[in-house]
Amino acid sequence: MAQLPPAETINAEELVCKYISGEIDLICVLGPTASGKTRYAVQLAGEINRILSTMADRPATGGAEIISADSRQVYRGMDIGTGKDLSEYGDIPYHLMDIADAGSKYNIFEYQRDFGKAYADIRERGGIPILCGGSGLYIEAATRGYSLPEVPADEKLRAELEKESTEELVQRLSSLKPLHNSTDYDTRKRLIRALEIAIYEAEHPVTRTVSLPKNTFYIGTLVSRDERNARIDKRLDARLKEGMVEEIKGLLDGGISAEDLIYYGLEYKFVTLYLTGELTFGQMREQLATAIHQFAKRQMTWFRGMERKGIRIHWTQV
């Protein structure tokens, strides 16, 4: 079993001072599913607001606001399955939830664009943005300064590129852009998309997103694997009792195809397979729990990979 990183104590007052001085321009709370990151982010936001209220020289503008970094909470009507738990936020404003129709395929470019708008809006109003979520790709798109161009899909080009070997694709990509790391080509799908973008950029002017943070303070919510898995199982049973199956049945009855729901993975995949008769309830519950355990492990692998790339994550137990 991988060793947990050492836990730190986070001082909210120091964070506020660093933000006001410009040393940091975003707080990011990240962690695997069922690690308590949303609860922690809301508590941190409340503590920041309490500190701000005691600062006599602080203009009475905005307080802490949370920006979601969850790839599925963007969808309307997908509430129990994605664990939105909106009641947890209390009076803390939140952003980038319920902004896309269920059945659509919201993408990473749209997220970076929408994050940039929410981030700039909070800053302009004098607030302190807190990014919170477990989608590593979304977090890095928001905080690592990657400029994602709005490039349309070219199915004909993709079909041609699929015929080439991975080595040939990497060589072509390196001839069009410098390869600073392996993230552009760690899967063939990502490699082909990177080539698609590079080829398009060579021939067209590209509109890019703006207003991204440059100095993020990362906080990771720390929980052992055994505790995390126990929380996942308990939470899954609670969501099933709360009506997760009925929620997903309502999406199907509302005209969203089984294929589109399966695309969203995890709860939406396995419950849809149950509702379409491909799994029994017991099989669905068992396979879904296993899939969420594996997903949480992949999330931690991603975050530790961020650390290996030089990102300092301040892990804390919640």
C-alpha positions in Angstrom: 0.0 0.0 0.0 1.4 3.4 -1.0 2.5 5.6 2.0 0.3 8.6 2.7 2.0 12.0 2.4 2.6 13.8 5.7 -0.3 15.9 7.1 0.0 19.6 7.6 -2.0 22.2 9.6 -3.4 24.9 7.3 -3.4 28.4 8.7 -6.3 30.3 7.2 -5.1 33.7 8.4 -1.7 33.1 6.6 -3.6 32.2 3.4 -5.6 35.4 3.6 -2.4 37.4 4.1 -0.7 35.7 1.2 -3.7 36.3 -1.1 -4.0 40.0 -0.2 -0.2 40.5 -0.7 -0.4 38.8 -4.1 1.8 35.9 -3.1 -1.0 33.6 -4.2 -3.9 34.3 -6.4 -6.0 31.1 -6.0 -6.6 28.5 -3.3 -7.3 25.0 -4.6 -8.7 22.2 -2.4 -8.3 18.8 -4.1 -8.6 15.2 -3.1 -10.0 11.9 -4.2 -13.7 11.2 -3.9 -15.1 10.7 -0.4 -12.1 12.5 1.2 -14.2 15.4 2.5 -12.9 18.1 0.2 -16.2 19.9 -0.3 -16.9 20.1 3.4 -13.3 21.3 4.0 -13.5 23.9 1.3 -16.8 25.3 2.7 -15.3 25.4 6.2 -12.2 27.1 4.9 -14.3 29.7 3.0 -16.3 30.4 6.2 -13.0 30.9 8.2 -11.6 33.2 5.5 -14.8 35.3 5.7 -14.6 35.5 9.5 -11.0 36.7 9.2 -11.9 39.2 6.5 -14.6 40.6 8.7 -12.1 41.4 11.5 -9.8 43.4 9.1 -10.5 47.1 9.6 -8.5 48.1 6.5 -10.2 45.5 4.3 -12.6 47.0 1.8 -16.2 45.6 2.2 -16.3 44.0 -1.2 -16.4 40.2 -1.6 -15.6 37.1 0.5 -14.5 33.6 -0.4 -16.4 31.8 -3.2 -16.0 28.3 -4.4 -15.5 27.2 -8.1 -16.2 23.6 -8.7 -13.6 21.4 -10.5 -15.9 18.4 -11.0 -16.4 17.1 -14.5 -19.9 15.9 -13.9 -21.4 18.4 -11.5 -21.6 20.8 -14.4 -24.7 18.9 -15.6 -28.3 19.9 -14.6 -30.4 17.1 -13.2 -27.5 14.9 -12.3 -27.5 15.7 -8.5 -27.5 12.6 -6.4 -25.2 10.6 -8.7 -22.6 13.4 -8.8 -22.9 14.2 -5.1 -23.5 17.9 -5.5 -24.7 18.2 -1.9 -25.6 21.9 -2.5 -26.9 22.2 1.1 -23.3 21.9 2.3 -22.4 25.3 0.9 -24.7 27.3 3.1 -24.2 31.0 2.3 -20.9 30.4 0.5 -21.4 31.2 -3.3 -20.5 28.5 -5.7 -19.8 28.4 -9.5 -19.7 26.0 -12.4 -22.4 23.6 -11.3 -25.6 23.1 -13.3 -24.3 24.9 -16.3 -24.8 22.2 -19.0 -27.7 20.0 -20.1 -27.6 16.4 -19.1 -27.0 14.4 -22.2 -24.5 16.9 -23.6 -20.7 16.4 -23.6 -19.1 19.4 -21.8 -15.4 19.4 -22.6 -12.1 20.6 -21.1 -11.9 23.7 -23.3 -15.4 24.8 -22.2 -14.3 24.3 -18.6 -11.2 26.3 -18.8 -13.1 29.1 -20.5 -15.9 29.1 -17.9 -13.4 28.8 -15.1 -11.5 31.9 -16.4 -14.8 33.9 -16.4 -15.8 32.8 -12.9 -12.3 33.4 -11.6 -12.0 36.9 -13.1 -15.5 37.8 -11.9 -14.7 36.8 -8.3 -11.4 38.7 -8.3 -12.9 41.8 -9.8 -15.5 41.9 -7.0 -12.7 41.7 -4.4 -13.4 38.1 -3.5 -11.1 35.1 -2.8 -11.6 32.2 -5.2 -11.4 28.6 -3.9 -11.2 25.9 -6.6 -12.6 22.6 -5.2 -12.8 19.3 -6.9 -11.3 15.9 -7.8 -11.0 16.1 -11.6 -7.3 16.3 -12.0 -7.5 17.3 -15.7 -9.9 20.2 -14.8 -7.7 21.3 -11.9 -4.6 21.4 -14.1 -6.4 23.2 -16.9 -7.4 25.9 -14.4 -4.2 26.3 -12.5 -1.2 25.3 -14.6 -1.6 28.0 -17.2 -2.2 25.6 -20.1 -3.7 27.5 -22.9 -6.3 25.3 -24.5 -7.2 26.4 -28.0 -10.8 26.1 -29.3 -10.2 23.7 -32.2 -13.1 21.8 -33.8 -12.9 18.0 -34.2 -11.7 16.8 -37.6 -13.0 13.3 -38.0 -11.3 12.8 -41.4 -7.9 13.8 -40.0 -8.4 11.6 -36.9 -9.1 8.6 -39.2 -5.9 9.3 -41.1 -3.9 9.7 -37.9 -5.2 6.4 -36.5 -3.4 4.6 -39.3 0.0 5.8 -38.1 2.0 4.2 -35.3 2.4 5.9 -32.0 6.1 6.6 -32.7 5.2 8.2 -36.0 2.5 10.4 -34.3 5.0 11.5 -31.6 7.5 12.4 -34.2 5.0 14.4 -36.2 3.9 16.2 -33.0 7.4 17.1 -32.0 8.0 18.6 -35.5 5.1 21.0 -34.9 5.5 22.0 -31.2 8.0 21.5 -28.3 7.1 18.5 -26.1 7.8 19.7 -22.6 6.3 16.5 -21.0 4.5 13.3 -21.8 1.0 14.5 -21.1 0.4 15.2 -24.8 1.0 11.6 -25.7 0.4 9.3 -22.7 -2.6 7.8 -24.6 -3.2 7.5 -28.4 -6.4 9.4 -28.1 -4.7 12.4 -26.4 -1.8 12.2 -28.8 -4.1 12.3 -31.8 -6.0 15.3 -30.3 -2.8 17.1 -29.6 -1.7 16.6 -33.3 -5.2 17.7 -34.5 -4.7 20.9 -32.5 -1.1 21.5 -33.6 -2.0 21.0 -37.3 -5.0 23.3 -37.0 -3.0 26.0 -35.2 -0.4 25.9 -38.0 -3.1 27.0 -40.5 -5.6 29.1 -38.4 -5.5 31.8 -35.8 -6.7 30.4 -32.6 -8.8 32.1 -29.8 -7.5 31.2 -26.4 -8.8 31.4 -22.9 -7.5 34.1 -20.5 -7.6 35.1 -16.9 -5.9 32.0 -15.4 -4.2 32.1 -12.0 -0.4 32.0 -11.8 0.2 31.2 -8.2 -2.1 28.6 -6.7 -1.9 27.3 -3.2 -2.9 23.6 -3.3 -4.5 21.9 -0.3 -5.1 18.1 -0.5 -7.6 16.4 1.8 -5.9 13.3 3.3 -7.6 10.0 4.1 -6.3 6.5 4.3 -7.3 4.0 1.6 -9.3 1.8 4.0 -11.1 4.8 5.4 -11.8 6.2 2.0 -13.2 2.9 0.7 -15.4 2.6 3.8 -16.7 6.2 3.2 -17.3 5.3 -0.5 -19.4 2.3 0.4 -21.4 4.1 3.1 -22.0 7.0 0.8 -23.1 4.8 -2.1 -25.7 3.0 0.0 -27.0 6.4 1.3 -27.3 7.7 -2.3 -29.2 4.6 -3.4 -31.6 5.2 -0.5 -31.9 8.9 -1.4 -33.2 8.0 -4.9 -30.2 7.8 -7.2 -31.8 5.0 -9.2 -35.0 7.1 -9.6 -33.0 10.1 -10.6 -31.2 8.2 -13.4 -34.5 6.6 -14.5 -36.0 10.1 -14.7 -33.1 11.1 -17.1 -33.8 8.1 -19.2 -37.6 8.7 -19.2 -36.8 12.4 -20.1 -35.2 11.3 -23.4 -31.5 11.0 -22.6 -30.2 7.9 -24.2 -28.7 5.0 -22.2 -25.5 5.5 -24.3 -25.2 9.1 -23.2 -25.6 8.2 -19.5 -23.1 5.4 -19.7 -20.7 7.9 -21.2 -20.6 9.7 -17.9 -19.3 6.6 -16.1 -19.5 5.3 -12.5 -23.0 5.9 -11.0 -24.6 6.7 -14.4 -23.0 3.8 -16.2 -23.8 1.1 -13.7 -27.3 2.2 -12.7 -28.2 2.6 -16.4 -27.0 -1.0 -17.0 -29.2 -2.1 -14.1 -32.2 -0.1 -15.4 -31.8 -1.6 -18.9 -31.7 -5.1 -17.5 -28.0 -5.9 -18.0 -27.2 -6.1 -14.3 -29.1 -7.2 -11.2 -29.4 -4.7 -8.4 -26.8 -6.6 -6.4 -24.4 -6.8 -9.3 -24.8 -3.1 -10.0 -24.1 -2.1 -6.4 -21.0 -4.4 -6.1 -19.5 -3.4 -9.5 -20.2 0.3 -8.9 -18.5 0.2 -5.4 -15.5 -1.5 -6.9 -15.3 1.1 -9.8 -15.5 4.0 -7.4 -12.7 2.5 -5.3 -10.6 2.2 -8.4 -11.5 5.7 -9.5 -10.4 7.2 -6.1 -7.1 5.4 -6.5 -6.6 6.9 -10.0 -7.3 10.3 -8.6 -4.6 9.9 -5.9 -2.2 8.7 -8.6 -2.9 11.8 -10.6 -2.4 14.1 -7.6 0.9 12.4 -6.7 1.9 12.8 -10.4 1.3 16.5 -10.0 3.7 16.5 -7.1 6.3 14.7 -9.2 6.0 17.5 -11.8 6.9 20.0 -9.1 3.5 21.1 -7.7 3.5 21.5 -3.9 0.3 20.1 -2.4 -0.2 20.8 1.3 -2.0 17.7 2.5 -4.2 18.0 5.6 -6.4 15.6 7.5 -10.1 16.4 7.6 
